[in-house]
Structure formats: C-alpha cells, structure tokens
Amino acid sequence: MRRPHIVSYLFSMAAILSLTACQFPGLQKGTLSPSKPDPSKGVHIALALPVTGNLAPVAGRISRGAEIAKQEMTAQGIRLTIDTINTDAPDWQAKLQALPPECAVIGGPLRPQIYKQVRDSGLVDRRIFFAFLNNLEPGDEGRRAWRFFPSPQDQIDALISFATDGMGMRSFGVFYPSDTFGTRMSALFGQTAARRSMPVQTAAYNPADRASWSAAAAPLIKPMQNGSGSSATPVPQTEFEALFVPDSWKNMDMVVSSLMYNGEDRLLLMGTTLWEQSIAGRRVANADKYPLAVFPVAWNVTTGPRVLAANNNFWQSLGYDFVRFAVSMAMSDRPSASEVTARANRAAPLLRALAPMSWDNAGVGHERLFVYRVTAAGMAPADVNDLKQTRTAIVERAALRMQGQPPEDAEGQPPVPPQQTPEGQFLPPASGTPAPAVQAAGQQPAQPVMSTTPQPSYKLRLPSRPGTQSAQ
C-alpha cells in the first residue's frame, strides 16, 4: 500500500534507518552494568509517538519493538511501565505534563514540529527527551534534549570512512538533485571531505526534468569521443573515484544511465539511508547495474537479536533498543545535562539492534552506521575486499571497452592486450596466441593498452597516436 505522505515526510527527515549480544547483561545477577535498575522499585518510561496520524504505521513498529523489549525484561524480573502518549491527540501536552515524576526518560517525539512545541512549553527542561529526529533546534542538543537517531552527518561520515579507510579512495564527486535535501546533503558532504583535505567536484540536476540528467552529469565525467565514431561509448575523463548521490532509490536507474551515457561505470556509487526503505527485503531489478553501489544503514540487518528476526525493520529495532537503553539509564529525575550524557554513554554498549551510538562531551549524538551494498536480493553487508575485486574487474573491462576491444574472446576469456614495441607501437598478438609476459632480450616489458590501475586523477590512459599526446 502506497503512502506518499509518509514517504515524503520520511524523506524530509533525511534518514531511515551493532553490537550483538545474547542477553541483556545489565540486568543479569552478578554482572557489571552501565546503570543497574532496582527491580523492586520498577522503571517507568514513556514514548511520545503519532499513534493515530499518517505516521501511525511507523509509531506502531516502534511500539512493537518496545513491547518485545518489555516482555524480555519482565521475564527477567524487571517491573517496567511504558506509557505511550499520542502526539496526534489534542491533549497530548497535558498527558505529558501529567506523567508521574519518576517517569523521567521519554523517547520521541517523531515530528520536528512536535519537538518545537515540547521545547517552547518548557517540558524539555523537566523531563529527559531522547528525540527520534535527525537534528534538533540549534543549541538544544546535549543541553535541553538528546538524539536517539542517526543524523545526516552520521551517514556521510560512514560513507567517507568506508571509501577512504576501506577502499583507499581520496577523491570524490557529488551528483545531487537541486532540491532542499539534495543541496543540503551535498554541502555537508563537501564540508566533511574538506576537513580531511580531500577534493570534491559537484554537479546538480533538476529532479523534475529527467531528460536533462545526462547533460547535467557531463561536467563531472568530462566525456570525449574515442575516435571510433559518434555512436561509440565516450571515454570518461573523471577525476574522482567515488560519487555521492543524495537521492531516493527510485531515481538511481536514471542516474546510473546518465553516468553510463557519458561513458562512466567505474565509480563507487554512494547513497543515503533513503535507499533502504525501497530495497530492504525486496528483489532489485537490474541489480547488475549497481555492482559498486553502497549506502549506510542504522540497524543490524543480518545479525540482530533473534527475538526481532520476524519482520524486523529499523523502526522496530529503534523501539526495542530505546527501551533497553532507557531502563539501563535508571533515572527517576532530571539531573544536569552532563550527567544525562554520561549516563547515556554508560548505557550505549547495551544496544543490540541498532548501530553503535555515543554522545560527545557536548552531548551531541553520533551513530557509527553500517555500510551495505545493493544486491539482487535487496541488500547485504558491504565487504571491502569483494568490492575491491569487483572494481578492479570493472576498471579492466572499461579499459578494453574504451580501446574498442570486446570484454571476452570467443572462448570466454579476457582478450590479450596488444604488445608495445620499443618504438612505442602497439602490435596485437597473433590470433589464439597468448602474449608473452616479457619481450625478447633487450626489449622493454610488454605494456597494456590502458592502465588498469586508476591514476591519482582517476583518468585511464590511452596509448599515444602519432602526432598526439596520450590522454592522461
């Protein structure tokens, strides 16, 4: 069932979203815990969720995860009360005010406008709110309220770390839709890369004019004809290795087609958490178009708690881990902001379903997101070594294609590249005869037609023709 209004809202939030453990260690007798509640006194927490509005399905999933966590803790002897306040009801503020004093920790709200009303009413100064939002009002985070949700910065940090620390890349491009979300994410990506002294090239496209996207991508790819006729695939002169595309998954087919129209298929394609809501648990059509596509994920899809395995999703994981987290904080009043932050960090290691979270000295939340890749079955954890091998094969095929050679010979083997004479001429080997690894004594070693290793500029090199300079 389609819910365009829900999808639109989730897009504006800019994120959809571990540590594994078999038990809840903070509640086991004789074990150390960040904050160990007293079972005899019980624990009282609350959730502020839109139970009846257009986000009711999301609120329902959060509540389901919370109930699963409550059942686990009840079985362990913990008396837990969870009050759910419907923030779509007219009297929601009065019900929040009426919560007993010992109900100090509240999860939510889920809507930015509801948080603003909570803030303006002064409720944030009397309770401990961990908002399910990707950002808070300026100056609030870590002082008046906290986040229990991944931020756009968390997404970009995960992608850049994966590309640099994992894949060894140092140059980036951004191809973004010229809407509010795309523009904001593009700017944030550029700022983050700049702090690491890495160059970023950007280009925007009009989301309402899909026919113009190929032309919009051209300044990034800088395609040139390879001399084999106007119908031949252009030779890309791309100067970066990874491309960030802050757009929804439904537009990726056209984005990739626009890149390939300009001759480029070698880039690590990086998306946002928006991709997950479209492909998680679904078959991906034309998955072979996305061999190098990755995106950040905020929950432990493959190795999360068994109790969540059936129909699990980010929102259910959020409710489950928040209840465990809030109980572990063991708070019955609102102390200083620094004490809340310290308690949050002590409780964070107990998260089982979500990506690891922490709060810095200013109380600003950070979530170390997982990176997944696109597969025919939907999504799977991104393996760096596998992606490196895939990328090497793609680069080699691209080098052959740009030289006008087929990717395989009649026997299904990669074709033997032409050999280079000492005079710089390229001579193809005799048909069916493999080229020697080294030329005869006194001659230079054989060189491939094109480098299959990306240069610092990431431009594959073509051999020189008489009277011309090679493309560098």
Protein Blocks (a to p, Z undefined) as FASTA:
>chain_A
ZZfklmmmmmmnopacddddfbdfklgghiacfbacdfknopaddddddfklmmlmmmmm
mmmmmmmmmmmmmmnopacddddddfkbfklmmmmmmpcfklmbcgddfbfklmmmmmmn
ommmmmccdddbfbdcehkgoplmccddddfklmmmmmmmmmmmmnopabdcddddfbfk
lmmmmmmmmmmmmmnopacddddddfklmmlmmmmmmmmnopacehiajkbccddfbfbf
bdcddddfklmmmmmmmmmmnopakbccdddfklmmmmgopacehklmmmmgccddfbdf
klgcfklmnopafklmmmmmmmmmmmmnopabdcdfklmmmmmmmmmmmpmkbccddddf
kopacdddddddddfklpacddfklmmmmmmmmmmmmmmmmnopafbdfkopacdddddd
fkopacdddehiacdfbdcehiacdddfbdcbdcfkopacddddehiacdZZ
